[in-house]
Every structure is written in C-alpha cells, then in structure tokens.
C-alpha cells in the first residue's frame, strides 16, 4: 500500500460566481481551466498544476464598490464599462447639486498588481483630475495577486461592454 495520498486530475474547468476581495470589490465571475493537477490534501503546499483564469467585474459591482468608498457629499453614482474604460457619473452636493464625471481604466502595473489609472475627472466642466488622482493613488493597487488563495499572475486587462475582464495564470509548485 502506498503512502501517497495525492489526487491526480487530468483536466479541470470551473466557474466561481461571486468572489469578494478583501478590499470589498466583488468579482462577478472567475472561469478557471487547467490540466495535469496533482493535489495532496494532507500537504497542499506540495500540490502541483497550472492553468488559466478569466475574471469579470461588471459595472454594477464597480458601482457598489464606489458607493461604499464615496464621500458623504457624493451621491447618485452610476457606472458604465465600455471598451475605452470605466465611466462614472454622480452628483456632488456643494450649495446645489452639481454633476461630476470620471473616466478611468484598470491597468496592469506588474504581473502581481492591478491599479486604477484616471483618464479624466470633472465637475460642471471644471477639471478635477489632480484632486481625484490623489484619492485614487491611496487605493492603488486595487487588486493584488496575494489576495487570492492560490498563486496567480495577471497577464492582461480588457474593458468590454460586459465589464472589466482580467486574464491570467495559476501555477502551483
């Protein structure tokens, strides 16, 4: 009888729906595919295997995330995602409500970090880019590979009408 308690997997395909990150950003869907896995339940650190993943964050999840972070005088936030990035609209209470807008992209700053890059920000046509950029810098990086339960490497980011899509790989030793 062998002392090897490992499980061998020829091919794996899995979809995770609703993955909440430690910073409070909901990842709506993660699709994972891999081959040639060997999982040792008694010693997980000795498990081996590799694969790829595609993670999607939809506009509504970004909107909820921003609602939780926003200053008290900002309200009616709405978010749309398009191929050119994430578009945010809202209202800021000064003396009267004024419309505010922002345009940003999620970018790969290293294979282990994703950050928000501000393209523009304005209130009633007046530029607010420097003010908003300072706030965003406090949040960056917005996603780090260390937030995941397995070793991941980020390989690309795409903005689509469906949402922000992050592609990458997973490799267990």
PyMOL commands that set and color helices and strands:
alter all, ss='L'
color gray80, all
select helices_A, chain A and resi 44-46+59-69+129-139+145-147
alter helices_A, ss='H'
color red, helices_A
select strands_A, chain A and resi 6-20+26-40+48-57+74-82+85-93+97-110+113-123+126-127+143-144+152-159+164-172
alter strands_A, ss='S'
color yellow, strands_A
deselect
rebuild
show_as cartoon
